[in-house]
């Protein structure tokens, strides 16, 4: 498949969530209309919770802790905040096979390959969305922690929303929700820094870019679609 390269944009300061969604949806519509190229947009948000299309009211444990945004992506409740690298994924699946299930597997592989660069083994779970790290100790009870979330929507075969990789977020912020509806105490949340790795956001961005190109193809630098907001 011959492509010019996927736009790769990085916002250096936190971006307002609603402004980001509006810009992302506008870009996805332009891609579907043949008026713009594909784009990966890396950013951070101020602390907030998002409710996907399958979110259950009881999974919002602390409704007044952070702003709550209803969103059109698949999935349940999740958290975004400083120290978490959000990657909004605007790719044209009419050029990539029109296979939604394979697309999600490719997103998982992107994350897995990113983690591998830090000697972290990320794993899929057929009944739990996202990428997981097995933290079971020899002779101890089962323990697995999610290190990255995936929530995607397709419109006219163009994707939007995307992935969220925990680099160094405040993990206590996940306590205001039941993340992705999973309440089983065997399954928690972790980050690269929580695993004992002194990874910066710049380190994570470089690994994400290299791994993305291995799965989806080459990239080219592009400015973010909206101005950064504090």
Buried (B, 14 or more C-beta within 10 A) or exposed (E): EEEEBBBBBBBEEBBBBEBBBEBBBBBBBBBBEEEBBBBBBBBBBBBBBBBBEBBEEEBBEEEEBBEBBEBEBBBBBBBBBBBBBBBBBBBBBEBBEEEEEEBBEBBBBBBBBBBEBBEBEBEBBEEBBBBBBEBEEEEEEEBBBBBBBBBBBBEEBBBBBBBBBBBBBBBEBBBBBBBBBBEEEEBBBBBBBBBEBEBEBEBBBEBBBEBBBEBBBEBEEBEBBBEBEE
